[in-house]
Amino acid sequence: MDLTPHTFHALFEQLGLPSTEADVQGFIAKNRPLPETVRLADAPWWTAAQAQFLREELLEDADWAEAVDQLNLALRD
């Protein structure tokens, strides 16, 4: 059973990315805006494993789906 809090910053940890406030804001600033025609999981900066995780969470409306949605919105214009 996954007891990890499913927060926005915890999503970065789950993806194996630095998760401090500065790191998260830096990631968003560096990668924004993600064009509306590109799905979040199809963005070029993800590894195959990260992209698969994002796809599965959204497809299954799983535990991390809300945080993934937050990330998607943060990367859009």
N, CA, C, O and CB atoms as a CASP TS submission, in Angstrom:
PFRMAT TS
TARGET T0000
AUTHOR 0000-0000-0000
METHOD Language model
MODEL 1
PARENT N/A
ATOM      1  N   MET     1       0.843  -1.182   0.000  1.00  0.00           N
ATOM      2  CA  MET     1       0.000   0.000   0.000  1.00  0.00           C
ATOM      3  C   MET     1       0.883   1.238   0.000  1.00  0.00           C
ATOM      4  O   MET     1       1.806   1.352   0.807  1.00  0.00           O
ATOM      5  CB  MET     1      -0.957   0.002   1.217  1.00  0.00           C
ATOM      6  N   ASP     2       0.598   2.161  -0.907  1.00  0.00           N
ATOM      7  CA  ASP     2       1.355   3.404  -1.024  1.00  0.00           C
ATOM      8  C   ASP     2       0.792   4.424  -0.043  1.00  0.00           C
ATOM      9  O   ASP     2      -0.351   4.859  -0.184  1.00  0.00           O
ATOM     10  CB  ASP     2       1.309   3.952  -2.478  1.00  0.00           C
ATOM     11  N   LEU     3       1.594   4.807   0.953  1.00  0.00           N
ATOM     12  CA  LEU     3       1.153   5.783   1.950  1.00  0.00           C
ATOM     13  C   LEU     3       1.772   7.159   1.710  1.00  0.00           C
ATOM     14  O   LEU     3       1.638   8.052   2.547  1.00  0.00           O
ATOM     15  CB  LEU     3       1.505   5.295   3.352  1.00  0.00           C
ATOM     16  N   THR     4       2.445   7.336   0.578  1.00  0.00           N
ATOM     17  CA  THR     4       3.052   8.609   0.242  1.00  0.00           C
ATOM     18  C   THR     4       1.965   9.664   0.066  1.00  0.00           C
ATOM     19  O   THR     4       0.981   9.432  -0.637  1.00  0.00           O
ATOM     20  CB  THR     4       3.909   8.486  -1.034  1.00  0.00           C
ATOM     21  N   PRO     5       2.140  10.829   0.707  1.00  0.00           N
ATOM     22  CA  PRO     5       1.159  11.889   0.452  1.00  0.00           C
ATOM     23  C   PRO     5       1.254  12.306  -1.007  1.00  0.00           C
ATOM     24  O   PRO     5       2.352  12.514  -1.522  1.00  0.00           O
ATOM     25  CB  PRO     5       1.391  13.114   1.394  1.00  0.00           C
ATOM     26  N   HIS     6       0.141  12.426  -1.663  1.00  0.00           N
ATOM     27  CA  HIS     6       0.114  12.707  -3.090  1.00  0.00           C
ATOM     28  C   HIS     6       0.033  14.209  -3.359  1.00  0.00           C
ATOM     29  O   HIS     6      -0.906  14.698  -3.988  1.00  0.00           O
ATOM     30  CB  HIS     6      -1.063  11.991  -3.744  1.00  0.00           C
ATOM     31  N   THR     7       1.033  14.915  -2.871  1.00  0.00           N
ATOM     32  CA  THR     7       1.102  16.358  -3.062  1.00  0.00           C
ATOM     33  C   THR     7       1.846  16.670  -4.355  1.00  0.00           C
ATOM     34  O   THR     7       2.469  15.799  -4.962  1.00  0.00           O
ATOM     35  CB  THR     7       1.791  17.041  -1.859  1.00  0.00           C
ATOM     36  N   PHE     8       1.765  17.923  -4.755  1.00  0.00           N
ATOM     37  CA  PHE     8       2.449  18.383  -5.953  1.00  0.00           C
ATOM     38  C   PHE     8       3.954  18.128  -5.852  1.00  0.00           C
ATOM     39  O   PHE     8       4.563  17.614  -6.791  1.00  0.00           O
ATOM     40  CB  PHE     8       2.175  19.875  -6.183  1.00  0.00           C
ATOM     41  N   HIS     9       4.553  18.485  -4.716  1.00  0.00           N
ATOM     42  CA  HIS     9       5.995  18.304  -4.545  1.00  0.00           C
ATOM     43  C   HIS     9       6.357  16.824  -4.427  1.00  0.00           C
ATOM     44  O   HIS     9       7.419  16.407  -4.888  1.00  0.00           O
ATOM     45  CB  HIS     9       6.484  19.064  -3.305  1.00  0.00           C
ATOM     46  N   ALA    10       5.486  16.036  -3.818  1.00  0.00           N
ATOM     47  CA  ALA    10       5.725  14.596  -3.730  1.00  0.00           C
ATOM     48  C   ALA    10       5.689  13.946  -5.116  1.00  0.00           C
ATOM     49  O   ALA    10       6.358  12.940  -5.346  1.00  0.00           O
ATOM     50  CB  ALA    10       4.684  13.938  -2.810  1.00  0.00           C
ATOM     51  N   LEU    11       4.910  14.518  -6.036  1.00  0.00           N
ATOM     52  CA  LEU    11       4.890  14.012  -7.407  1.00  0.00           C
ATOM     53  C   LEU    11       6.280  14.128  -8.027  1.00  0.00           C
ATOM     54  O   LEU    11       6.731  13.215  -8.718  1.00  0.00           O
ATOM     55  CB  LEU    11       3.851  14.781  -8.260  1.00  0.00           C
ATOM     56  N   PHE    12       6.950  15.234  -7.786  1.00  0.00           N
ATOM     57  CA  PHE    12       8.305  15.389  -8.307  1.00  0.00           C
ATOM     58  C   PHE    12       9.223  14.316  -7.730  1.00  0.00           C
ATOM     59  O   PHE    12      10.047  13.755  -8.452  1.00  0.00           O
ATOM     60  CB  PHE    12       8.851  16.790  -7.985  1.00  0.00           C
ATOM     61  N   GLU    13       9.091  14.030  -6.448  1.00  0.00           N
ATOM     62  CA  GLU    13       9.878  12.953  -5.841  1.00  0.00           C
ATOM     63  C   GLU    13       9.540  11.620  -6.497  1.00  0.00           C
ATOM     64  O   GLU    13      10.437  10.833  -6.801  1.00  0.00           O
ATOM     65  CB  GLU    13       9.625  12.880  -4.319  1.00  0.00           C
ATOM     66  N   GLN    14       8.270  11.364  -6.713  1.00  0.00           N
ATOM     67  CA  GLN    14       7.816  10.131  -7.343  1.00  0.00           C
ATOM     68  C   GLN    14       8.414   9.983  -8.743  1.00  0.00           C
ATOM     69  O   GLN    14       8.719   8.875  -9.182  1.00  0.00           O
ATOM     70  CB  GLN    14       6.283  10.099  -7.412  1.00  0.00           C
ATOM     71  N   LEU    15       8.575  11.096  -9.430  1.00  0.00           N
ATOM     72  CA  LEU    15       9.150  11.093 -10.773  1.00  0.00           C
ATOM     73  C   LEU    15      10.684  11.066 -10.746  1.00  0.00           C
ATOM     74  O   LEU    15      11.327  11.017 -11.794  1.00  0.00           O
ATOM     75  CB  LEU    15       8.668  12.314 -11.544  1.00  0.00           C
ATOM     76  N   GLY    16      11.259  11.100  -9.545  1.00  0.00           N
ATOM     77  CA  GLY    16      12.713  11.080  -9.419  1.00  0.00           C
ATOM     78  C   GLY    16      13.360  12.422  -9.707  1.00  0.00           C
ATOM     79  O   GLY    16      14.527  12.491 -10.092  1.00  0.00           O
ATOM     80  N   LEU    17      12.592  13.492  -9.518  1.00  0.00           N
ATOM     81  CA  LEU    17      13.077  14.847  -9.773  1.00  0.00           C
ATOM     82  C   LEU    17      13.282  15.584  -8.460  1.00  0.00           C
ATOM     83  O   LEU    17      12.643  15.252  -7.461  1.00  0.00           O
ATOM     84  CB  LEU    17      12.095  15.619 -10.676  1.00  0.00           C
ATOM     85  N   PRO    18      14.168  16.585  -8.442  1.00  0.00           N
ATOM     86  CA  PRO    18      14.305  17.417  -7.243  1.00  0.00           C
ATOM     87  C   PRO    18      12.961  18.050  -6.897  1.00  0.00           C
ATOM     88  O   PRO    18      12.196  18.421  -7.787  1.00  0.00           O
ATOM     89  CB  PRO    18      15.384  18.514  -7.452  1.00  0.00           C
ATOM     90  N   SER    19      12.676  18.171  -5.602  1.00  0.00           N
ATOM     91  CA  SER    19      11.316  18.560  -5.221  1.00  0.00           C
ATOM     92  C   SER    19      11.223  19.753  -4.274  1.00  0.00           C
ATOM     93  O   SER    19      10.166  19.996  -3.691  1.00  0.00           O
ATOM     94  CB  SER    19      10.644  17.405  -4.591  1.00  0.00           C
ATOM     95  N   THR    20      12.307  20.494  -4.115  1.00  0.00           N
ATOM     96  CA  THR    20      12.179  21.699  -3.296  1.00  0.00           C
ATOM     97  C   THR    20      11.323  22.705  -4.049  1.00  0.00           C
ATOM     98  O   THR    20      11.113  22.564  -5.254  1.00  0.00           O
ATOM     99  CB  THR    20      13.577  22.305  -2.950  1.00  0.00           C
ATOM    100  N   GLU    21      10.836  23.703  -3.359  1.00  0.00           N
ATOM    101  CA  GLU    21      10.021  24.735  -4.003  1.00  0.00           C
ATOM    102  C   GLU    21      10.788  25.376  -5.159  1.00  0.00           C
ATOM    103  O   GLU    21      10.230  25.590  -6.236  1.00  0.00           O
ATOM    104  CB  GLU    21       9.597  25.811  -2.978  1.00  0.00           C
ATOM    105  N   ALA    22      12.057  25.680  -4.936  1.00  0.00           N
ATOM    106  CA  ALA    22      12.870  26.300  -5.987  1.00  0.00           C
ATOM    107  C   ALA    22      13.042  25.364  -7.179  1.00  0.00           C
ATOM    108  O   ALA    22      12.984  25.802  -8.328  1.00  0.00           O
ATOM    109  CB  ALA    22      14.244  26.700  -5.433  1.00  0.00           C
ATOM    110  N   ASP    23      13.255  24.077  -6.909  1.00  0.00           N
ATOM    111  CA  ASP    23      13.410  23.100  -7.986  1.00  0.00           C
ATOM    112  C   ASP    23      12.134  22.979  -8.813  1.00  0.00           C
ATOM    113  O   ASP    23      12.183  22.964 -10.043  1.00  0.00           O
ATOM    114  CB  ASP    23      13.793  21.735  -7.414  1.00  0.00           C
ATOM    115  N   VAL    24      11.003  22.892  -8.138  1.00  0.00           N
ATOM    116  CA  VAL    24       9.718  22.746  -8.818  1.00  0.00           C
ATOM    117  C   VAL    24       9.440  23.978  -9.673  1.00  0.00           C
ATOM    118  O   VAL    24       9.063  23.856 -10.838  1.00  0.00           O
ATOM    119  CB  VAL    24       8.578  22.526  -7.795  1.00  0.00           C
ATOM    120  N   GLN    25       9.625  25.164  -9.096  1.00  0.00           N
ATOM    121  CA  GLN    25       9.390  26.394  -9.845  1.00  0.00           C
ATOM    122  C   GLN    25      10.365  26.519 -11.016  1.00  0.00           C
ATOM    123  O   GLN    25       9.993  27.000 -12.087  1.00  0.00           O
ATOM    124  CB  GLN    25       9.513  27.612  -8.921  1.00  0.00           C
ATOM    125  N   GLY    26      11.605  26.090 -10.817  1.00  0.00           N
ATOM    126  CA  GLY    26      12.584  26.117 -11.896  1.00  0.00           C
ATOM    127  C   GLY    26      12.209  25.179 -13.029  1.00  0.00           C
ATOM    128  O   GLY    26      12.350  25.530 -14.200  1.00  0.00           O
ATOM    129  N   PHE    27      11.733  23.991 -12.688  1.00  0.00           N
ATOM    130  CA  PHE    27      11.304  23.024 -13.700  1.00  0.00           C
ATOM    131  C   PHE    27      10.157  23.599 -14.527  1.00  0.00           C
ATOM    132  O   PHE    27      10.157  23.515 -15.756  1.00  0.00           O
ATOM    133  CB  PHE    27      10.874  21.695 -13.037  1.00  0.00           C
ATOM    134  N   ILE    28       9.196  24.176 -13.842  1.00  0.00           N
ATOM    135  CA  ILE    28       8.033  24.750 -14.531  1.00  0.00           C
ATOM    136  C   ILE    28       8.461  25.914 -15.417  1.00  0.00           C
ATOM    137  O   ILE    28       8.029  26.007 -16.566  1.00  0.00           O
ATOM    138  CB  ILE    28       6.971  25.219 -13.511  1.00  0.00           C
ATOM    139  N   ALA    29       9.299  26.798 -14.900  1.00  0.00           N
ATOM    140  CA  ALA    29       9.756  27.948 -15.685  1.00  0.00           C
ATOM    141  C   ALA    29      10.546  27.500 -16.914  1.00  0.00           C
ATOM    142  O   ALA    29      10.402  28.074 -17.994  1.00  0.00           O
ATOM    143  CB  ALA    29      10.617  28.878 -14.818  1.00  0.00           C
ATOM    144  N   LYS    30      11.371  26.486 -16.748  1.00  0.00           N
ATOM    145  CA  LYS    30      12.206  25.992 -17.852  1.00  0.00           C
ATOM    146  C   LYS    30      11.383  25.326 -18.949  1.00  0.00           C
ATOM    147  O   LYS    30      11.726  25.428 -20.127  1.00  0.00           O
ATOM    148  CB  LYS    30      13.239  25.007 -17.325  1.00  0.00           C
ATOM    149  N   ASN    31      10.304  24.647 -18.576  1.00  0.00           N
ATOM    150  CA  ASN    31       9.568  23.815 -19.524  1.00  0.00           C
ATOM    151  C   ASN    31       8.234  24.388 -19.982  1.00  0.00           C
ATOM    152  O   ASN    31       7.501  23.737 -20.727  1.00  0.00           O
ATOM    153  CB  ASN    31       9.332  22.492 -18.922  1.00  0.00           C
ATOM    154  N   ARG    32       7.926  25.562 -19.556  1.00  0.00           N
ATOM    155  CA  ARG    32       6.654  26.172 -19.900  1.00  0.00           C
ATOM    156  C   ARG    32       6.837  27.153 -21.023  1.00  0.00           C
ATOM    157  O   ARG    32       7.909  27.755 -21.067  1.00  0.00           O
ATOM    158  CB  ARG    32       6.035  26.857 -18.696  1.00  0.00           C
ATOM    159  N   PRO    33       5.955  27.380 -21.904  1.00  0.00           N
ATOM    160  CA  PRO    33       4.654  26.730 -21.948  1.00  0.00           C
ATOM    161  C   PRO    33       4.696  25.452 -22.774  1.00  0.00           C
ATOM    162  O   PRO    33       5.337  25.389 -23.823  1.00  0.00           O
ATOM    163  CB  PRO    33       3.613  27.679 -22.511  1.00  0.00           C
ATOM    164  N   LEU    34       4.011  24.454 -22.288  1.00  0.00           N
ATOM    165  CA  LEU    34       3.834  23.211 -23.041  1.00  0.00           C
ATOM    166  C   LEU    34       2.669  23.443 -23.991  1.00  0.00           C
ATOM    167  O   LEU    34       1.566  23.757 -23.544  1.00  0.00           O
ATOM    168  CB  LEU    34       3.573  21.966 -22.088  1.00  0.00           C
ATOM    169  N   PRO    35       2.893  23.295 -25.298  1.00  0.00           N
ATOM    170  CA  PRO    35       1.807  23.551 -26.254  1.00  0.00           C
ATOM    171  C   PRO    35       0.578  22.690 -25.970  1.00  0.00           C
ATOM    172  O   PRO    35       0.698  21.539 -25.548  1.00  0.00           O
ATOM    173  CB  PRO    35       2.292  23.299 -27.678  1.00  0.00           C
ATOM    174  N   GLU    36      -0.579  23.248 -26.202  1.00  0.00           N
ATOM    175  CA  GLU    36      -1.838  22.530 -25.971  1.00  0.00           C
ATOM    176  C   GLU    36      -1.938  21.257 -26.809  1.00  0.00           C
ATOM    177  O   GLU    36      -2.661  20.330 -26.445  1.00  0.00           O
ATOM    178  CB  GLU    36      -3.022  23.438 -26.280  1.00  0.00           C
ATOM    179  N   THR    37      -1.224  21.210 -27.913  1.00  0.00           N
ATOM    180  CA  THR    37      -1.273  20.043 -28.797  1.00  0.00           C
ATOM    181  C   THR    37      -0.412  18.885 -28.304  1.00  0.00           C
ATOM    182  O   THR    37      -0.458  17.794 -28.872  1.00  0.00           O
ATOM    183  CB  THR    37      -0.835  20.436 -30.182  1.00  0.00           C
ATOM    184  N   VAL    38       0.377  19.116 -27.246  1.00  0.00           N
ATOM    185  CA  VAL    38       1.256  18.081 -26.702  1.00  0.00           C
ATOM    186  C   VAL    38       0.694  17.611 -25.363  1.00  0.00           C
ATOM    187  O   VAL    38       0.503  18.403 -24.440  1.00  0.00           O
ATOM    188  CB  VAL    38       2.719  18.611 -26.536  1.00  0.00           C
ATOM    189  N   ARG    39       0.433  16.316 -25.277  1.00  0.00           N
ATOM    190  CA  ARG    39      -0.010  15.771 -23.985  1.00  0.00           C
ATOM    191  C   ARG    39       1.144  15.800 -22.996  1.00  0.00           C
ATOM    192  O   ARG    39       2.308  15.672 -23.378  1.00  0.00           O
ATOM    193  CB  ARG    39      -0.549  14.321 -24.145  1.00  0.00           C
ATOM    194  N   LEU    40       0.817  15.968 -21.740  1.00  0.00           N
ATOM    195  CA  LEU    40       1.840  16.061 -20.702  1.00  0.00           C
ATOM    196  C   LEU    40       2.827  14.902 -20.793  1.00  0.00           C
ATOM    197  O   LEU    40       4.038  15.123 -20.770  1.00  0.00           O
ATOM    198  CB  LEU    40       1.190  16.090 -19.319  1.00  0.00           C
ATOM    199  N   ALA    41       2.339  13.692 -20.893  1.00  0.00           N
ATOM    200  CA  ALA    41       3.210  12.517 -20.910  1.00  0.00           C
ATOM    201  C   ALA    41       4.057  12.440 -22.177  1.00  0.00           C
ATOM    202  O   ALA    41       5.042  11.702 -22.214  1.00  0.00           O
ATOM    203  CB  ALA    41       2.381  11.257 -20.775  1.00  0.00           C
ATOM    204  N   ASP    42       3.691  13.185 -23.210  1.00  0.00           N
ATOM    205  CA  ASP    42       4.438  13.179 -24.464  1.00  0.00           C
ATOM    206  C   ASP    42       5.485  14.282 -24.535  1.00  0.00           C
ATOM    207  O   ASP    42       6.174  14.413 -25.547  1.00  0.00           O
ATOM    208  CB  ASP    42       3.490  13.313 -25.621  1.00  0.00           C
ATOM    209  N   ALA    43       5.612  15.072 -23.482  1.00  0.00           N
ATOM    210  CA  ALA    43       6.614  16.137 -23.474  1.00  0.00           C
ATOM    211  C   ALA    43       8.008  15.516 -23.600  1.00  0.00           C
ATOM    212  O   ALA    43       8.260  14.439 -23.060  1.00  0.00           O
ATOM    213  CB  ALA    43       6.505  16.996 -22.173  1.00  0.00           C
ATOM    214  N   PRO    44       8.898  16.184 -24.301  1.00  0.00           N
ATOM    215  CA  PRO    44      10.193  15.586 -24.627  1.00  0.00           C
ATOM    216  C   PRO    44      11.159  15.411 -23.462  1.00  0.00           C
ATOM    217  O   PRO    44      12.161  14.710 -23.605  1.00  0.00           O
ATOM    218  CB  PRO    44      10.844  16.403 -25.647  1.00  0.00           C
ATOM    219  N   TRP    45      10.893  16.017 -22.336  1.00  0.00           N
ATOM    220  CA  TRP    45      11.864  15.949 -21.240  1.00  0.00           C
ATOM    221  C   TRP    45      11.697  14.734 -20.325  1.00  0.00           C
ATOM    222  O   TRP    45      12.562  14.482 -19.487  1.00  0.00           O
ATOM    223  CB  TRP    45      11.767  17.192 -20.418  1.00  0.00           C
ATOM    224  N   TRP    46      10.614  13.982 -20.464  1.00  0.00           N
ATOM    225  CA  TRP    46      10.404  12.815 -19.597  1.00  0.00           C
ATOM    226  C   TRP    46      11.205  11.614 -20.070  1.00  0.00           C
ATOM    227  O   TRP    46      11.449  11.442 -21.264  1.00  0.00           O
ATOM    228  CB  TRP    46       8.924  12.455 -19.539  1.00  0.00           C
ATOM    229  N   THR    47      11.607  10.790 -19.119  1.00  0.00           N
ATOM    230  CA  THR    47      12.146   9.486 -19.477  1.00  0.00           C
ATOM    231  C   THR    47      10.970   8.594 -19.848  1.00  0.00           C
ATOM    232  O   THR    47       9.818   8.950 -19.599  1.00  0.00           O
ATOM    233  CB  THR    47      12.993   8.864 -18.306  1.00  0.00           C
ATOM    234  N   ALA    48      11.247   7.458 -20.429  1.00  0.00           N
ATOM    235  CA  ALA    48      10.166   6.532 -20.790  1.00  0.00           C
ATOM    236  C   ALA    48       9.378   6.128 -19.547  1.00  0.00           C
ATOM    237  O   ALA    48       8.150   6.055 -19.592  1.00  0.00           O
ATOM    238  CB  ALA    48      10.733   5.277 -21.496  1.00  0.00           C
ATOM    239  N   ALA    49      10.066   5.866 -18.446  1.00  0.00           N
ATOM    240  CA  ALA    49       9.391   5.444 -17.210  1.00  0.00           C
ATOM    241  C   ALA    49       8.524   6.564 -16.637  1.00  0.00           C
ATOM    242  O   ALA    49       7.411   6.308 -16.179  1.00  0.00           O
ATOM    243  CB  ALA    49      10.424   4.998 -16.163  1.00  0.00           C
ATOM    244  N   GLN    50       9.015   7.785 -16.659  1.00  0.00           N
ATOM    245  CA  GLN    50       8.229   8.918 -16.163  1.00  0.00           C
ATOM    246  C   GLN    50       6.980   9.121 -17.018  1.00  0.00           C
ATOM    247  O   GLN    50       5.888   9.329 -16.490  1.00  0.00           O
ATOM    248  CB  GLN    50       9.082  10.204 -16.152  1.00  0.00           C
ATOM    249  N   ALA    51       7.141   9.061 -18.318  1.00  0.00           N
ATOM    250  CA  ALA    51       6.007   9.240 -19.227  1.00  0.00           C
ATOM    251  C   ALA    51       4.965   8.158 -19.005  1.00  0.00           C
ATOM    252  O   ALA    51       3.768   8.444 -18.991  1.00  0.00           O
ATOM    253  CB  ALA    51       6.477   9.228 -20.687  1.00  0.00           C
ATOM    254  N   GLN    52       5.403   6.925 -18.832  1.00  0.00           N
ATOM    255  CA  GLN    52       4.478   5.821 -18.595  1.00  0.00           C
ATOM    256  C   GLN    52       3.712   6.027 -17.287  1.00  0.00           C
ATOM    257  O   GLN    52       2.502   5.809 -17.234  1.00  0.00           O
ATOM    258  CB  GLN    52       5.237   4.484 -18.563  1.00  0.00           C
ATOM    259  N   PHE    53       4.406   6.439 -16.251  1.00  0.00           N
ATOM    260  CA  PHE    53       3.766   6.706 -14.963  1.00  0.00           C
ATOM    261  C   PHE    53       2.683   7.768 -15.121  1.00  0.00           C
ATOM    262  O   PHE    53       1.564   7.587 -14.639  1.00  0.00           O
ATOM    263  CB  PHE    53       4.810   7.156 -13.919  1.00  0.00           C
ATOM    264  N   LEU    54       3.001   8.869 -15.787  1.00  0.00           N
ATOM    265  CA  LEU    54       2.033   9.955 -15.975  1.00  0.00           C
ATOM    266  C   LEU    54       0.822   9.470 -16.759  1.00  0.00           C
ATOM    267  O   LEU    54      -0.314   9.779 -16.399  1.00  0.00           O
ATOM    268  CB  LEU    54       2.687  11.143 -16.699  1.00  0.00           C
ATOM    269  N   ARG    55       1.054   8.714 -17.827  1.00  0.00           N
ATOM    270  CA  ARG    55      -0.057   8.185 -18.631  1.00  0.00           C
ATOM    271  C   ARG    55      -0.961   7.291 -17.788  1.00  0.00           C
ATOM    272  O   ARG    55      -2.183   7.441 -17.804  1.00  0.00           O
ATOM    273  CB  ARG    55       0.481   7.398 -19.842  1.00  0.00           C
ATOM    274  N   GLU    56      -0.357   6.363 -17.053  1.00  0.00           N
ATOM    275  CA  GLU    56      -1.140   5.414 -16.262  1.00  0.00           C
ATOM    276  C   GLU    56      -1.948   6.111 -15.183  1.00  0.00           C
ATOM    277  O   GLU    56      -3.114   5.777 -14.971  1.00  0.00           O
ATOM    278  CB  GLU    56      -0.229   4.380 -15.630  1.00  0.00           C
ATOM    279  N   GLU    57      -1.354   7.063 -14.509  1.00  0.00           N
ATOM    280  CA  GLU    57      -2.064   7.755 -13.435  1.00  0.00           C
ATOM    281  C   GLU    57      -3.284   8.491 -13.967  1.00  0.00           C
ATOM    282  O   GLU    57      -4.348   8.465 -13.348  1.00  0.00           O
ATOM    283  CB  GLU    57      -1.134   8.735 -12.725  1.00  0.00           C
ATOM    284  N   LEU    58      -3.135   9.140 -15.104  1.00  0.00           N
ATOM    285  CA  LEU    58      -4.274   9.861 -15.680  1.00  0.00           C
ATOM    286  C   LEU    58      -5.311   8.903 -16.253  1.00  0.00           C
ATOM    287  O   LEU    58      -6.510   9.088 -16.044  1.00  0.00           O
ATOM    288  CB  LEU    58      -3.798  10.820 -16.768  1.00  0.00           C
ATOM    289  N   LEU    59      -4.861   7.893 -16.965  1.00  0.00           N
ATOM    290  CA  LEU    59      -5.770   6.940 -17.595  1.00  0.00           C
ATOM    291  C   LEU    59      -6.628   6.217 -16.559  1.00  0.00           C
ATOM    292  O   LEU    59      -7.826   6.013 -16.757  1.00  0.00           O
ATOM    293  CB  LEU    59      -4.981   5.926 -18.418  1.00  0.00           C
ATOM    294  N   GLU    60      -5.995   5.836 -15.459  1.00  0.00           N
ATOM    295  CA  GLU    60      -6.697   5.071 -14.425  1.00  0.00           C
ATOM    296  C   GLU    60      -7.337   5.962 -13.365  1.00  0.00           C
ATOM    297  O   GLU    60      -7.950   5.463 -12.421  1.00  0.00           O
ATOM    298  CB  GLU    60      -5.741   4.106 -13.762  1.00  0.00           C
ATOM    299  N   ASP    61      -7.196   7.282 -13.517  1.00  0.00           N
ATOM    300  CA  ASP    61      -7.657   8.224 -12.501  1.00  0.00           C
ATOM    301  C   ASP    61      -7.186   7.745 -11.125  1.00  0.00           C
ATOM    302  O   ASP    61      -7.954   7.674 -10.166  1.00  0.00           O
ATOM    303  CB  ASP    61      -9.212   8.370 -12.537  1.00  0.00           C
ATOM    304  N   ALA    62      -5.900   7.421 -11.070  1.00  0.00           N
ATOM    305  CA  ALA    62      -5.292   6.810  -9.886  1.00  0.00           C
ATOM    306  C   ALA    62      -4.928   7.858  -8.838  1.00  0.00           C
ATOM    307  O   ALA    62      -5.249   9.039  -8.975  1.00  0.00           O
ATOM    308  CB  ALA    62      -4.045   6.017 -10.281  1.00  0.00           C
ATOM    309  N   ASP    63      -4.258   7.400  -7.798  1.00  0.00           N
ATOM    310  CA  ASP    63      -3.941   8.240  -6.648  1.00  0.00           C
ATOM    311  C   ASP    63      -3.215   9.532  -7.001  1.00  0.00           C
ATOM    312  O   ASP    63      -3.462  10.572  -6.391  1.00  0.00           O
ATOM    313  CB  ASP    63      -3.114   7.469  -5.688  1.00  0.00           C
ATOM    314  N   TRP    64      -2.330   9.468  -7.973  1.00  0.00           N
ATOM    315  CA  TRP    64      -1.522  10.624  -8.319  1.00  0.00           C
ATOM    316  C   TRP    64      -2.189  11.519  -9.366  1.00  0.00           C
ATOM    317  O   TRP    64      -1.625  12.555  -9.719  1.00  0.00           O
ATOM    318  CB  TRP    64      -0.178  10.170  -8.820  1.00  0.00           C
ATOM    319  N   ALA    65      -3.352  11.159  -9.865  1.00  0.00           N
ATOM    320  CA  ALA    65      -3.977  11.884 -10.981  1.00  0.00           C
ATOM    321  C   ALA    65      -4.182  13.369 -10.676  1.00  0.00           C
ATOM    322  O   ALA    65      -3.964  14.204 -11.553  1.00  0.00           O
ATOM    323  CB  ALA    65      -5.316  11.249 -11.325  1.00  0.00           C
ATOM    324  N   GLU    66      -4.585  13.710  -9.481  1.00  0.00           N
ATOM    325  CA  GLU    66      -4.820  15.120  -9.147  1.00  0.00           C
ATOM    326  C   GLU    66      -3.523  15.924  -9.212  1.00  0.00           C
ATOM    327  O   GLU    66      -3.508  17.035  -9.743  1.00  0.00           O
ATOM    328  CB  GLU    66      -5.445  15.242  -7.747  1.00  0.00           C
ATOM    329  N   ALA    67      -2.441  15.372  -8.676  1.00  0.00           N
ATOM    330  CA  ALA    67      -1.155  16.068  -8.727  1.00  0.00           C
ATOM    331  C   ALA    67      -0.646  16.155 -10.165  1.00  0.00           C
ATOM    332  O   ALA    67      -0.045  17.159 -10.547  1.00  0.00           O
ATOM    333  CB  ALA    67      -0.118  15.354  -7.837  1.00  0.00           C
ATOM    334  N   VAL    68      -0.879  15.115 -10.963  1.00  0.00           N
ATOM    335  CA  VAL    68      -0.483  15.138 -12.378  1.00  0.00           C
ATOM    336  C   VAL    68      -1.275  16.220 -13.103  1.00  0.00           C
ATOM    337  O   VAL    68      -0.715  16.940 -13.930  1.00  0.00           O
ATOM    338  CB  VAL    68      -0.712  13.745 -13.050  1.00  0.00           C
ATOM    339  N   ASP    69      -2.546  16.346 -12.812  1.00  0.00           N
ATOM    340  CA  ASP    69      -3.363  17.416 -13.400  1.00  0.00           C
ATOM    341  C   ASP    69      -2.817  18.785 -13.021  1.00  0.00           C
ATOM    342  O   ASP    69      -2.763  19.684 -13.860  1.00  0.00           O
ATOM    343  CB  ASP    69      -4.828  17.291 -12.946  1.00  0.00           C
ATOM    344  N   GLN    70      -2.413  18.952 -11.767  1.00  0.00           N
ATOM    345  CA  GLN    70      -1.842  20.224 -11.314  1.00  0.00           C
ATOM    346  C   GLN    70      -0.591  20.551 -12.112  1.00  0.00           C
ATOM    347  O   GLN    70      -0.395  21.692 -12.532  1.00  0.00           O
ATOM    348  CB  GLN    70      -1.516  20.175  -9.807  1.00  0.00           C
ATOM    349  N   LEU    71       0.252  19.551 -12.320  1.00  0.00           N
ATOM    350  CA  LEU    71       1.482  19.766 -13.091  1.00  0.00           C
ATOM    351  C   LEU    71       1.142  20.143 -14.518  1.00  0.00           C
ATOM    352  O   LEU    71       1.738  21.062 -15.080  1.00  0.00           O
ATOM    353  CB  LEU    71       2.375  18.507 -13.070  1.00  0.00           C
ATOM    354  N   ASN    72       0.199  19.450 -15.102  1.00  0.00           N
ATOM    355  CA  ASN    72      -0.218  19.749 -16.467  1.00  0.00           C
ATOM    356  C   ASN    72      -0.664  21.212 -16.581  1.00  0.00           C
ATOM    357  O   ASN    72      -0.251  21.918 -17.502  1.00  0.00           O
ATOM    358  CB  ASN    72      -1.358  18.800 -16.903  1.00  0.00           C
ATOM    359  N   LEU    73      -1.485  21.655 -15.668  1.00  0.00           N
ATOM    360  CA  LEU    73      -1.968  23.041 -15.691  1.00  0.00           C
ATOM    361  C   LEU    73      -0.831  24.037 -15.478  1.00  0.00           C
ATOM    362  O   LEU    73      -0.800  25.092 -16.112  1.00  0.00           O
ATOM    363  CB  LEU    73      -3.043  23.245 -14.620  1.00  0.00           C
ATOM    364  N   ALA    74       0.095  23.708 -14.592  1.00  0.00           N
ATOM    365  CA  ALA    74       1.204  24.614 -14.307  1.00  0.00           C
ATOM    366  C   ALA    74       2.123  24.805 -15.506  1.00  0.00           C
ATOM    367  O   ALA    74       2.782  25.837 -15.631  1.00  0.00           O
ATOM    368  CB  ALA    74       2.001  24.098 -13.135  1.00  0.00           C
ATOM    369  N   LEU    75       2.165  23.812 -16.383  1.00  0.00           N
ATOM    370  CA  LEU    75       3.042  23.885 -17.552  1.00  0.00           C
ATOM    371  C   LEU    75       2.381  24.518 -18.768  1.00  0.00           C
ATOM    372  O   LEU    75       3.040  24.746 -19.783  1.00  0.00           O
ATOM    373  CB  LEU    75       3.517  22.513 -17.911  1.00  0.00           C
ATOM    374  N   ARG    76       1.117  24.798 -18.678  1.00  0.00           N
ATOM    375  CA  ARG    76       0.391  25.425 -19.791  1.00  0.00           C
ATOM    376  C   ARG    76       0.440  26.937 -19.667  1.00  0.00           C
ATOM    377  O   ARG    76       0.769  27.472 -18.608  1.00  0.00           O
ATOM    378  CB  ARG    76      -1.073  24.944 -19.833  1.00  0.00           C
ATOM    379  N   ASP    77       0.113  27.618 -20.748  1.00  0.00           N
ATOM    380  CA  ASP    77       0.123  29.083 -20.750  1.00  0.00           C
ATOM    381  C   ASP    77      -0.964  29.661 -19.884  1.00  0.00           C
ATOM    382  O   ASP    77      -1.088  30.881 -19.780  1.00  0.00           O
ATOM    383  CB  ASP    77      -0.023  29.606 -22.151  1.00  0.00           C
TER
END
